[in-house]
Amino acid sequence: MTRSSSSIRKASAVKAAGDVNALKRRATINDIARLANVSKKTVSRVINQSPFVKEETRTRIGEIMQELGYVPDPQARGLAFRRSFLIGLIYDNPNAQMVVNMQQGVLDGLRGSGFELVVHPCSRLEKSFLSEVASFIERQKLYGVVLLPPVSENDKLVELIEERGCHYVRVGSAILDEPENMVASNDRLVTGEAARHLADLGHTRIGFIAGPPGFRSRKERQAGFTEGLRARGIELPADMCVDGAYTYESGIAAAQQLLSRKPRPTAIYASNDEMAAGVYHVARQMGLSIPGDLSVVGFDDTPVSRRLWPALTTVRWPILEMGQAAAERLLRAGNGAIPPAGEAKPFPAHFIVRDSTAPPSS
């Protein structure tokens, strides 16, 4: 009887130990996050030894990981020790000129570093989007990635990248992350300046061509423009706001809608230069002179803005500088360096007045 009871106790102990070991083997980053009452992103930062985690949080997560015997996925984490000298540029953006300029900026930042750039277009609306990007990172064994908007606004993608021990920098129109992971511009502020410029010229009926739905740049630029007009006592009517897609063709379609309104607007702000060029096209077709009959403002200051006649009043978006900064932050991240103070500040965009704006004719 004693031997039997002893055997049962031993068997129970073995089973319990087996259950614990099974739990430890099953533990995932989700379990750690739930038990520590933090996000998966925070757990990933602890795993990747990011300096941007409170010490008490780091300690709590470390204790939970130790208690569960959690070991990061060797296939994913092992990538960090088998990295190629490759940086990925991941984008899903119809604005070809912006992508080209950003690519040049990143290349400038990588010059002399020994790293090469791999450009990877994707479709963020596809069901396979996340798994496809994960496969790209693993296949290329990327050291780091630069994410362009709107891909850069996807938090699930960022978690996926962090779980693979891959460095990343997000480029966008607003600050969405810690300084070492973010390169942003001041779209809202500078678009407000463009709105006040048109109002100060005497325009009160102004059309607005927005970017694609779901883009943070759309939200920031529309908010800035609305706030800028309100500062001059002008409201932006709903029928004066039309969706665009950051393409020349969408600029034509939007301008046709706006310029068919009665009375028509005396000025149009387009959320990028490609769409502003579409406005020029429609104005010419309708026999409207720029800026005599219609003032036009764009955004980006691409070569298009200087090739149009008259030269386009626009916003100079610091694309090259942002791309270079993104590359430099990735290179610095590999050394565990903490970003300098003040690096969280947005890169300033500048409003450039040229020849496409003037007081309304009537």
FIMARBA-724697 format. One record per residue (C-alpha): x, y, z; residue number from 1. Coordinates in steps of 0.05 Angstrom, whole numbers. Each point is the difference from the previous one (the first is absolute). Last residue first. Layout:
N
<node><px>X</px><py>Y</py><pz>Z</pz><n>NUM</n></node>
...
***
This chain:
362
<node><px>-280</px><py>1774</py><pz>-1170</pz><n>362</n></node>
<node><px>69</px><py>-13</py><pz>-28</pz><n>361</n></node>
<node><px>21</px><py>-39</py><pz>62</pz><n>360</n></node>
<node><px>67</px><py>22</py><pz>30</pz><n>359</n></node>
<node><px>60</px><py>-38</py><pz>-26</pz><n>358</n></node>
<node><px>29</px><py>-71</py><pz>2</pz><n>357</n></node>
<node><px>35</px><py>-40</py><pz>-54</pz><n>356</n></node>
<node><px>64</px><py>41</py><pz>-4</pz><n>355</n></node>
<node><px>44</px><py>-24</py><pz>56</pz><n>354</n></node>
<node><px>-9</px><py>-1</py><pz>76</pz><n>353</n></node>
<node><px>38</px><py>-57</py><pz>34</pz><n>352</n></node>
<node><px>-27</px><py>-25</py><pz>67</pz><n>351</n></node>
<node><px>53</px><py>-39</py><pz>37</pz><n>350</n></node>
<node><px>0</px><py>-69</py><pz>32</pz><n>349</n></node>
<node><px>35</px><py>-6</py><pz>67</pz><n>348</n></node>
<node><px>24</px><py>-70</py><pz>20</pz><n>347</n></node>
<node><px>-40</px><py>-18</py><pz>61</pz><n>346</n></node>
<node><px>32</px><py>2</py><pz>69</pz><n>345</n></node>
<node><px>15</px><py>-67</py><pz>32</pz><n>344</n></node>
<node><px>74</px><py>11</py><pz>-13</pz><n>343</n></node>
<node><px>2</px><py>54</py><pz>53</pz><n>342</n></node>
<node><px>50</px><py>-36</py><pz>44</pz><n>341</n></node>
<node><px>46</px><py>-46</py><pz>-39</pz><n>340</n></node>
<node><px>-23</px><py>-71</py><pz>-14</pz><n>339</n></node>
<node><px>25</px><py>-54</py><pz>47</pz><n>338</n></node>
<node><px>52</px><py>-45</py><pz>-33</pz><n>337</n></node>
<node><px>-11</px><py>-75</py><pz>1</pz><n>336</n></node>
<node><px>53</px><py>-10</py><pz>-53</pz><n>335</n></node>
<node><px>-49</px><py>-30</py><pz>-49</pz><n>334</n></node>
<node><px>-47</px><py>58</py><pz>13</pz><n>333</n></node>
<node><px>52</px><py>49</py><pz>-28</pz><n>332</n></node>
<node><px>-4</px><py>-31</py><pz>-69</pz><n>331</n></node>
<node><px>-76</px><py>2</py><pz>2</pz><n>330</n></node>
<node><px>1</px><py>72</py><pz>24</pz><n>329</n></node>
<node><px>46</px><py>21</py><pz>-57</pz><n>328</n></node>
<node><px>-46</px><py>-32</py><pz>-51</pz><n>327</n></node>
<node><px>-61</px><py>35</py><pz>26</pz><n>326</n></node>
<node><px>38</px><py>67</py><pz>3</pz><n>325</n></node>
<node><px>19</px><py>-7</py><pz>-73</pz><n>324</n></node>
<node><px>-72</px><py>-14</py><pz>-20</pz><n>323</n></node>
<node><px>-25</px><py>59</py><pz>41</pz><n>322</n></node>
<node><px>51</px><py>47</py><pz>-31</pz><n>321</n></node>
<node><px>-19</px><py>-22</py><pz>-70</pz><n>320</n></node>
<node><px>-74</px><py>7</py><pz>13</pz><n>319</n></node>
<node><px>2</px><py>69</py><pz>33</pz><n>318</n></node>
<node><px>-70</px><py>19</py><pz>-24</pz><n>317</n></node>
<node><px>4</px><py>67</py><pz>-35</pz><n>316</n></node>
<node><px>-72</px><py>25</py><pz>0</pz><n>315</n></node>
<node><px>-27</px><py>30</py><pz>-64</pz><n>314</n></node>
<node><px>-11</px><py>62</py><pz>-44</pz><n>313</n></node>
<node><px>6</px><py>-29</py><pz>-70</pz><n>312</n></node>
<node><px>41</px><py>33</py><pz>-55</pz><n>311</n></node>
<node><px>-46</px><py>31</py><pz>-52</pz><n>310</n></node>
<node><px>10</px><py>-43</py><pz>-39</pz><n>309</n></node>
<node><px>15</px><py>-69</py><pz>28</pz><n>308</n></node>
<node><px>72</px><py>-23</py><pz>-2</pz><n>307</n></node>
<node><px>17</px><py>27</py><pz>69</pz><n>306</n></node>
<node><px>-56</px><py>-38</py><pz>36</pz><n>305</n></node>
<node><px>14</px><py>-63</py><pz>-40</pz><n>304</n></node>
<node><px>71</px><py>-2</py><pz>27</pz><n>303</n></node>
<node><px>-31</px><py>-19</py><pz>67</pz><n>302</n></node>
<node><px>-18</px><py>55</py><pz>50</pz><n>301</n></node>
<node><px>-40</px><py>-49</py><pz>43</pz><n>300</n></node>
<node><px>-69</px><py>35</py><pz>7</pz><n>299</n></node>
<node><px>-42</px><py>40</py><pz>-49</pz><n>298</n></node>
<node><px>-34</px><py>68</py><pz>-3</pz><n>297</n></node>
<node><px>-43</px><py>27</py><pz>-57</pz><n>296</n></node>
<node><px>-32</px><py>69</py><pz>-11</pz><n>295</n></node>
<node><px>-55</px><py>3</py><pz>-52</pz><n>294</n></node>
<node><px>-25</px><py>55</py><pz>-46</pz><n>293</n></node>
<node><px>63</px><py>43</py><pz>-3</pz><n>292</n></node>
<node><px>47</px><py>-52</py><pz>31</pz><n>291</n></node>
<node><px>-3</px><py>-39</py><pz>-44</pz><n>290</n></node>
<node><px>-46</px><py>14</py><pz>-59</pz><n>289</n></node>
<node><px>-65</px><py>-37</py><pz>-11</pz><n>288</n></node>
<node><px>-18</px><py>-22</py><pz>-71</pz><n>287</n></node>
<node><px>-36</px><py>-63</py><pz>24</pz><n>286</n></node>
<node><px>51</px><py>-47</py><pz>-30</pz><n>285</n></node>
<node><px>57</px><py>42</py><pz>30</pz><n>284</n></node>
<node><px>-32</px><py>-4</py><pz>69</pz><n>283</n></node>
<node><px>-8</px><py>-75</py><pz>-8</pz><n>282</n></node>
<node><px>74</px><py>-11</py><pz>-15</pz><n>281</n></node>
<node><px>23</px><py>48</py><pz>55</pz><n>280</n></node>
<node><px>-42</px><py>-39</py><pz>51</pz><n>279</n></node>
<node><px>34</px><py>-65</py><pz>-23</pz><n>278</n></node>
<node><px>67</px><py>33</py><pz>13</pz><n>277</n></node>
<node><px>-25</px><py>15</py><pz>71</pz><n>276</n></node>
<node><px>-15</px><py>-75</py><pz>6</pz><n>275</n></node>
<node><px>73</px><py>-16</py><pz>-15</pz><n>274</n></node>
<node><px>23</px><py>56</py><pz>46</pz><n>273</n></node>
<node><px>-32</px><py>-29</py><pz>63</pz><n>272</n></node>
<node><px>-58</px><py>15</py><pz>46</pz><n>271</n></node>
<node><px>-33</px><py>46</py><pz>-51</pz><n>270</n></node>
<node><px>-24</px><py>69</py><pz>24</pz><n>269</n></node>
<node><px>-48</px><py>33</py><pz>-47</pz><n>268</n></node>
<node><px>-16</px><py>74</py><pz>-7</pz><n>267</n></node>
<node><px>-57</px><py>42</py><pz>-30</pz><n>266</n></node>
<node><px>-50</px><py>-56</py><pz>13</pz><n>265</n></node>
<node><px>-59</px><py>-7</py><pz>-48</pz><n>264</n></node>
<node><px>-67</px><py>33</py><pz>14</pz><n>263</n></node>
<node><px>-30</px><py>-47</py><pz>-18</pz><n>262</n></node>
<node><px>42</px><py>-63</py><pz>4</pz><n>261</n></node>
<node><px>27</px><py>-29</py><pz>-65</pz><n>260</n></node>
<node><px>70</px><py>23</py><pz>19</pz><n>259</n></node>
<node><px>1</px><py>-46</py><pz>60</pz><n>258</n></node>
<node><px>-22</px><py>-63</py><pz>-35</pz><n>257</n></node>
<node><px>46</px><py>10</py><pz>-60</pz><n>256</n></node>
<node><px>57</px><py>16</py><pz>47</pz><n>255</n></node>
<node><px>-10</px><py>-66</py><pz>37</pz><n>254</n></node>
<node><px>1</px><py>-41</py><pz>-65</pz><n>253</n></node>
<node><px>62</px><py>36</py><pz>-26</pz><n>252</n></node>
<node><px>36</px><py>-8</py><pz>67</pz><n>251</n></node>
<node><px>-18</px><py>-74</py><pz>0</pz><n>250</n></node>
<node><px>34</px><py>-6</py><pz>-67</pz><n>249</n></node>
<node><px>63</px><py>35</py><pz>24</pz><n>248</n></node>
<node><px>6</px><py>-47</py><pz>60</pz><n>247</n></node>
<node><px>-1</px><py>11</py><pz>75</pz><n>246</n></node>
<node><px>-66</px><py>-39</py><pz>5</pz><n>245</n></node>
<node><px>-50</px><py>56</py><pz>7</pz><n>244</n></node>
<node><px>-63</px><py>11</py><pz>41</pz><n>243</n></node>
<node><px>-39</px><py>65</py><pz>-7</pz><n>242</n></node>
<node><px>-13</px><py>54</py><pz>52</pz><n>241</n></node>
<node><px>-39</px><py>62</py><pz>-24</pz><n>240</n></node>
<node><px>-67</px><py>-35</py><pz>10</pz><n>239</n></node>
<node><px>16</px><py>-8</py><pz>74</pz><n>238</n></node>
<node><px>9</px><py>75</py><pz>8</pz><n>237</n></node>
<node><px>67</px><py>27</py><pz>27</pz><n>236</n></node>
<node><px>-16</px><py>54</py><pz>50</pz><n>235</n></node>
<node><px>33</px><py>69</py><pz>-1</pz><n>234</n></node>
<node><px>13</px><py>45</py><pz>60</pz><n>233</n></node>
<node><px>74</px><py>10</py><pz>-15</pz><n>232</n></node>
<node><px>23</px><py>-49</py><pz>53</pz><n>231</n></node>
<node><px>-55</px><py>-44</py><pz>-26</pz><n>230</n></node>
<node><px>36</px><py>-4</py><pz>-66</pz><n>229</n></node>
<node><px>64</px><py>-24</py><pz>32</pz><n>228</n></node>
<node><px>-37</px><py>-51</py><pz>43</pz><n>227</n></node>
<node><px>-34</px><py>-30</py><pz>-61</pz><n>226</n></node>
<node><px>67</px><py>-3</py><pz>-38</pz><n>225</n></node>
<node><px>35</px><py>-32</py><pz>59</pz><n>224</n></node>
<node><px>-54</px><py>-52</py><pz>10</pz><n>223</n></node>
<node><px>-1</px><py>-17</py><pz>-74</pz><n>222</n></node>
<node><px>76</px><py>-6</py><pz>-1</pz><n>221</n></node>
<node><px>4</px><py>-44</py><pz>62</pz><n>220</n></node>
<node><px>-57</px><py>-46</py><pz>-19</pz><n>219</n></node>
<node><px>23</px><py>-10</py><pz>-71</pz><n>218</n></node>
<node><px>72</px><py>-10</py><pz>23</pz><n>217</n></node>
<node><px>-25</px><py>-55</py><pz>46</pz><n>216</n></node>
<node><px>-24</px><py>-39</py><pz>-61</pz><n>215</n></node>
<node><px>-64</px><py>-40</py><pz>10</pz><n>214</n></node>
<node><px>-40</px><py>35</py><pz>-53</pz><n>213</n></node>
<node><px>44</px><py>23</py><pz>-58</pz><n>212</n></node>
<node><px>25</px><py>72</py><pz>0</pz><n>211</n></node>
<node><px>-46</px><py>60</py><pz>2</pz><n>210</n></node>
<node><px>-17</px><py>51</py><pz>-54</pz><n>209</n></node>
<node><px>-24</px><py>64</py><pz>33</pz><n>208</n></node>
<node><px>-40</px><py>54</py><pz>-36</pz><n>207</n></node>
<node><px>-1</px><py>72</py><pz>25</pz><n>206</n></node>
<node><px>-57</px><py>51</py><pz>1</pz><n>205</n></node>
<node><px>27</px><py>54</py><pz>46</pz><n>204</n></node>
<node><px>61</px><py>25</py><pz>-38</pz><n>203</n></node>
<node><px>25</px><py>70</py><pz>19</pz><n>202</n></node>
<node><px>75</px><py>-8</py><pz>-7</pz><n>201</n></node>
<node><px>2</px><py>-8</py><pz>76</pz><n>200</n></node>
<node><px>-46</px><py>-60</py><pz>-6</pz><n>199</n></node>
<node><px>46</px><py>-34</py><pz>-51</pz><n>198</n></node>
<node><px>61</px><py>11</py><pz>44</pz><n>197</n></node>
<node><px>-38</px><py>-22</py><pz>62</pz><n>196</n></node>
<node><px>-15</px><py>-67</py><pz>-33</pz><n>195</n></node>
<node><px>73</px><py>-10</py><pz>-20</pz><n>194</n></node>
<node><px>22</px><py>15</py><pz>72</pz><n>193</n></node>
<node><px>-49</px><py>-51</py><pz>26</pz><n>192</n></node>
<node><px>32</px><py>-50</py><pz>-47</pz><n>191</n></node>
<node><px>67</px><py>16</py><pz>33</pz><n>190</n></node>
<node><px>-25</px><py>-17</py><pz>70</pz><n>189</n></node>
<node><px>-38</px><py>-63</py><pz>-18</pz><n>188</n></node>
<node><px>56</px><py>-29</py><pz>-42</pz><n>187</n></node>
<node><px>54</px><py>7</py><pz>53</pz><n>186</n></node>
<node><px>44</px><py>-58</py><pz>-23</pz><n>185</n></node>
<node><px>17</px><py>-66</py><pz>32</pz><n>184</n></node>
<node><px>59</px><py>-49</py><pz>7</pz><n>183</n></node>
<node><px>-15</px><py>-52</py><pz>52</pz><n>182</n></node>
<node><px>33</px><py>-61</py><pz>31</pz><n>181</n></node>
<node><px>55</px><py>32</py><pz>42</pz><n>180</n></node>
<node><px>-47</px><py>55</py><pz>22</pz><n>179</n></node>
<node><px>-53</px><py>-47</py><pz>28</pz><n>178</n></node>
<node><px>-62</px><py>-11</py><pz>-42</pz><n>177</n></node>
<node><px>-58</px><py>33</py><pz>-38</pz><n>176</n></node>
<node><px>26</px><py>71</py><pz>-12</pz><n>175</n></node>
<node><px>-39</px><py>31</py><pz>-57</pz><n>174</n></node>
<node><px>4</px><py>3</py><pz>-76</pz><n>173</n></node>
<node><px>39</px><py>-64</py><pz>-7</pz><n>172</n></node>
<node><px>63</px><py>-41</py><pz>-6</pz><n>171</n></node>
<node><px>7</px><py>-61</py><pz>46</pz><n>170</n></node>
<node><px>70</px><py>-26</py><pz>16</pz><n>169</n></node>
<node><px>14</px><py>-74</py><pz>12</pz><n>168</n></node>
<node><px>50</px><py>-48</py><pz>30</pz><n>167</n></node>
<node><px>-13</px><py>-74</py><pz>-9</pz><n>166</n></node>
<node><px>-2</px><py>-46</py><pz>61</pz><n>165</n></node>
<node><px>-54</px><py>-42</py><pz>-33</pz><n>164</n></node>
<node><px>-50</px><py>17</py><pz>54</pz><n>163</n></node>
<node><px>14</px><py>74</py><pz>-14</pz><n>162</n></node>
<node><px>-20</px><py>-8</py><pz>-73</pz><n>161</n></node>
<node><px>-66</px><py>-34</py><pz>17</pz><n>160</n></node>
<node><px>-15</px><py>52</py><pz>52</pz><n>159</n></node>
<node><px>12</px><py>56</py><pz>-51</pz><n>158</n></node>
<node><px>-46</px><py>-36</py><pz>-50</pz><n>157</n></node>
<node><px>-55</px><py>-3</py><pz>53</pz><n>156</n></node>
<node><px>9</px><py>75</py><pz>13</pz><n>155</n></node>
<node><px>-15</px><py>18</py><pz>-72</pz><n>154</n></node>
<node><px>15</px><py>75</py><pz>-9</pz><n>153</n></node>
<node><px>66</px><py>-12</py><pz>-36</pz><n>152</n></node>
<node><px>-38</px><py>-35</py><pz>-57</pz><n>151</n></node>
<node><px>-36</px><py>67</py><pz>-13</pz><n>150</n></node>
<node><px>53</px><py>28</py><pz>-4</pz><n>149</n></node>
<node><px>71</px><py>-25</py><pz>-12</pz><n>148</n></node>
<node><px>33</px><py>-53</py><pz>43</pz><n>147</n></node>
<node><px>76</px><py>-2</py><pz>2</pz><n>146</n></node>
<node><px>26</px><py>-69</py><pz>17</pz><n>145</n></node>
<node><px>58</px><py>-30</py><pz>38</pz><n>144</n></node>
<node><px>55</px><py>-53</py><pz>0</pz><n>143</n></node>
<node><px>-40</px><py>-41</py><pz>-50</pz><n>142</n></node>
<node><px>9</px><py>-75</py><pz>-4</pz><n>141</n></node>
<node><px>-23</px><py>4</py><pz>-73</pz><n>140</n></node>
<node><px>-47</px><py>-59</py><pz>6</pz><n>139</n></node>
<node><px>-19</px><py>16</py><pz>72</pz><n>138</n></node>
<node><px>-18</px><py>73</py><pz>-15</pz><n>137</n></node>
<node><px>-37</px><py>-18</py><pz>-65</pz><n>136</n></node>
<node><px>-38</px><py>-57</py><pz>34</pz><n>135</n></node>
<node><px>-23</px><py>47</py><pz>55</pz><n>134</n></node>
<node><px>-23</px><py>49</py><pz>-53</pz><n>133</n></node>
<node><px>-41</px><py>-54</py><pz>-34</pz><n>132</n></node>
<node><px>-28</px><py>-24</py><pz>66</pz><n>131</n></node>
<node><px>-24</px><py>70</py><pz>17</pz><n>130</n></node>
<node><px>-31</px><py>15</py><pz>-69</pz><n>129</n></node>
<node><px>-32</px><py>-68</py><pz>-13</pz><n>128</n></node>
<node><px>-70</px><py>26</py><pz>8</pz><n>127</n></node>
<node><px>15</px><py>55</py><pz>-51</pz><n>126</n></node>
<node><px>-16</px><py>72</py><pz>19</pz><n>125</n></node>
<node><px>72</px><py>18</py><pz>17</pz><n>124</n></node>
<node><px>23</px><py>-15</py><pz>-71</pz><n>123</n></node>
<node><px>76</px><py>-5</py><pz>-5</pz><n>122</n></node>
<node><px>59</px><py>33</py><pz>-33</pz><n>121</n></node>
<node><px>70</px><py>-22</py><pz>23</pz><n>120</n></node>
<node><px>63</px><py>39</py><pz>-13</pz><n>119</n></node>
<node><px>65</px><py>-33</py><pz>23</pz><n>118</n></node>
<node><px>54</px><py>49</py><pz>22</pz><n>117</n></node>
<node><px>73</px><py>-18</py><pz>11</pz><n>116</n></node>
<node><px>43</px><py>8</py><pz>62</pz><n>115</n></node>
<node><px>75</px><py>10</py><pz>-1</pz><n>114</n></node>
<node><px>-6</px><py>64</py><pz>40</pz><n>113</n></node>
<node><px>32</px><py>47</py><pz>-51</pz><n>112</n></node>
<node><px>-66</px><py>26</py><pz>-26</pz><n>111</n></node>
<node><px>-58</px><py>-26</py><pz>43</pz><n>110</n></node>
<node><px>-29</px><py>69</py><pz>14</pz><n>109</n></node>
<node><px>4</px><py>21</py><pz>-73</pz><n>108</n></node>
<node><px>-34</px><py>-65</py><pz>-20</pz><n>107</n></node>
<node><px>-56</px><py>15</py><pz>49</pz><n>106</n></node>
<node><px>-9</px><py>70</py><pz>-30</pz><n>105</n></node>
<node><px>-1</px><py>-28</py><pz>-70</pz><n>104</n></node>
<node><px>-53</px><py>-51</py><pz>19</pz><n>103</n></node>
<node><px>-41</px><py>56</py><pz>31</pz><n>102</n></node>
<node><px>3</px><py>39</py><pz>-65</pz><n>101</n></node>
<node><px>-21</px><py>-60</py><pz>-42</pz><n>100</n></node>
<node><px>-57</px><py>-16</py><pz>48</pz><n>99</n></node>
<node><px>-25</px><py>72</py><pz>-1</pz><n>98</n></node>
<node><px>3</px><py>2</py><pz>-76</pz><n>97</n></node>
<node><px>-40</px><py>-64</py><pz>-6</pz><n>96</n></node>
<node><px>-59</px><py>24</py><pz>42</pz><n>95</n></node>
<node><px>-44</px><py>-62</py><pz>-3</pz><n>94</n></node>
<node><px>26</px><py>-24</py><pz>67</pz><n>93</n></node>
<node><px>9</px><py>-70</py><pz>27</pz><n>92</n></node>
<node><px>70</px><py>0</py><pz>28</pz><n>91</n></node>
<node><px>56</px><py>-41</py><pz>31</pz><n>90</n></node>
<node><px>72</px><py>23</py><pz>-6</pz><n>89</n></node>
<node><px>43</px><py>-57</py><pz>24</pz><n>88</n></node>
<node><px>71</px><py>8</py><pz>26</pz><n>87</n></node>
<node><px>51</px><py>-54</py><pz>-17</pz><n>86</n></node>
<node><px>68</px><py>-17</py><pz>29</pz><n>85</n></node>
<node><px>-23</px><py>-71</py><pz>14</pz><n>84</n></node>
<node><px>-21</px><py>-19</py><pz>69</pz><n>83</n></node>
<node><px>15</px><py>-68</py><pz>29</pz><n>82</n></node>
<node><px>1</px><py>19</py><pz>74</pz><n>81</n></node>
<node><px>-64</px><py>40</py><pz>-2</pz><n>80</n></node>
<node><px>-33</px><py>-55</py><pz>-41</pz><n>79</n></node>
<node><px>8</px><py>-46</py><pz>60</pz><n>78</n></node>
<node><px>-56</px><py>38</py><pz>33</pz><n>77</n></node>
<node><px>-52</px><py>-25</py><pz>-49</pz><n>76</n></node>
<node><px>24</px><py>-72</py><pz>-6</pz><n>75</n></node>
<node><px>20</px><py>-2</py><pz>73</pz><n>74</n></node>
<node><px>-69</px><py>22</py><pz>23</pz><n>73</n></node>
<node><px>15</px><py>39</py><pz>64</pz><n>72</n></node>
<node><px>13</px><py>-44</py><pz>62</pz><n>71</n></node>
<node><px>-51</px><py>0</py><pz>55</pz><n>70</n></node>
<node><px>18</px><py>-41</py><pz>62</pz><n>69</n></node>
<node><px>-68</px><py>18</py><pz>29</pz><n>68</n></node>
<node><px>31</px><py>29</py><pz>63</pz><n>67</n></node>
<node><px>58</px><py>31</py><pz>-40</pz><n>66</n></node>
<node><px>-47</px><py>35</py><pz>-48</pz><n>65</n></node>
<node><px>-43</px><py>24</py><pz>58</pz><n>64</n></node>
<node><px>61</px><py>27</py><pz>36</pz><n>63</n></node>
<node><px>26</px><py>35</py><pz>-63</pz><n>62</n></node>
<node><px>-68</px><py>33</py><pz>-11</pz><n>61</n></node>
<node><px>-1</px><py>27</py><pz>70</pz><n>60</n></node>
<node><px>72</px><py>25</py><pz>-4</pz><n>59</n></node>
<node><px>-11</px><py>35</py><pz>-66</pz><n>58</n></node>
<node><px>-63</px><py>33</py><pz>27</pz><n>57</n></node>
<node><px>37</px><py>24</py><pz>62</pz><n>56</n></node>
<node><px>57</px><py>26</py><pz>-44</pz><n>55</n></node>
<node><px>-47</px><py>40</py><pz>-45</pz><n>54</n></node>
<node><px>8</px><py>-19</py><pz>-73</pz><n>53</n></node>
<node><px>33</px><py>43</py><pz>-54</pz><n>52</n></node>
<node><px>70</px><py>-29</py><pz>5</pz><n>51</n></node>
<node><px>-18</px><py>-55</py><pz>-48</pz><n>50</n></node>
<node><px>30</px><py>-67</py><pz>19</pz><n>49</n></node>
<node><px>-33</px><py>-39</py><pz>-58</pz><n>48</n></node>
<node><px>-36</px><py>-46</py><pz>49</pz><n>47</n></node>
<node><px>-21</px><py>61</py><pz>42</pz><n>46</n></node>
<node><px>-24</px><py>35</py><pz>-63</pz><n>45</n></node>
<node><px>-39</px><py>-61</py><pz>-21</pz><n>44</n></node>
<node><px>-35</px><py>-2</py><pz>67</pz><n>43</n></node>
<node><px>-19</px><py>73</py><pz>-8</pz><n>42</n></node>
<node><px>-28</px><py>-15</py><pz>-70</pz><n>41</n></node>
<node><px>-40</px><py>-58</py><pz>26</pz><n>40</n></node>
<node><px>-36</px><py>51</py><pz>43</pz><n>39</n></node>
<node><px>3</px><py>0</py><pz>76</pz><n>38</n></node>
<node><px>-38</px><py>-33</py><pz>57</pz><n>37</n></node>
<node><px>60</px><py>-42</py><pz>20</pz><n>36</n></node>
<node><px>-41</px><py>-64</py><pz>-3</pz><n>35</n></node>
<node><px>-33</px><py>19</py><pz>-65</pz><n>34</n></node>
<node><px>65</px><py>24</py><pz>-33</pz><n>33</n></node>
<node><px>37</px><py>-64</py><pz>20</pz><n>32</n></node>
<node><px>-57</px><py>-44</py><pz>-26</pz><n>31</n></node>
<node><px>-2</px><py>38</py><pz>-66</pz><n>30</n></node>
<node><px>76</px><py>-8</py><pz>-8</pz><n>29</n></node>
<node><px>-12</px><py>-74</py><pz>3</pz><n>28</n></node>
<node><px>3</px><py>-55</py><pz>52</pz><n>27</n></node>
<node><px>-14</px><py>-69</py><pz>-28</pz><n>26</n></node>
<node><px>66</px><py>-30</py><pz>21</pz><n>25</n></node>
<node><px>-8</px><py>29</py><pz>69</pz><n>24</n></node>
<node><px>-70</px><py>-26</py><pz>5</pz><n>23</n></node>
<node><px>24</px><py>-69</py><pz>-21</pz><n>22</n></node>
<node><px>55</px><py>4</py><pz>52</pz><n>21</n></node>
<node><px>-51</px><py>18</py><pz>52</pz><n>20</n></node>
<node><px>-45</px><py>-57</py><pz>-22</pz><n>19</n></node>
<node><px>58</px><py>-49</py><pz>1</pz><n>18</n></node>
<node><px>19</px><py>23</py><pz>70</pz><n>17</n></node>
<node><px>-71</px><py>-13</py><pz>21</pz><n>16</n></node>
<node><px>0</px><py>-68</py><pz>-33</pz><n>15</n></node>
<node><px>66</px><py>-19</py><pz>33</pz><n>14</n></node>
<node><px>-26</px><py>23</py><pz>67</pz><n>13</n></node>
<node><px>-63</px><py>-39</py><pz>-10</pz><n>12</n></node>
<node><px>39</px><py>-62</py><pz>-19</pz><n>11</n></node>
<node><px>44</px><py>8</py><pz>61</pz><n>10</n></node>
<node><px>-60</px><py>8</py><pz>45</pz><n>9</n></node>
<node><px>-33</px><py>-61</py><pz>-32</pz><n>8</n></node>
<node><px>64</px><py>-40</py><pz>9</pz><n>7</n></node>
<node><px>4</px><py>20</py><pz>73</pz><n>6</n></node>
<node><px>-72</px><py>-20</py><pz>11</pz><n>5</n></node>
<node><px>14</px><py>-68</py><pz>-33</pz><n>4</n></node>
<node><px>63</px><py>-11</py><pz>41</pz><n>3</n></node>
<node><px>-37</px><py>17</py><pz>63</pz><n>2</n></node>
<node><px>-56</px><py>-47</py><pz>-19</pz><n>1</n></node>
***
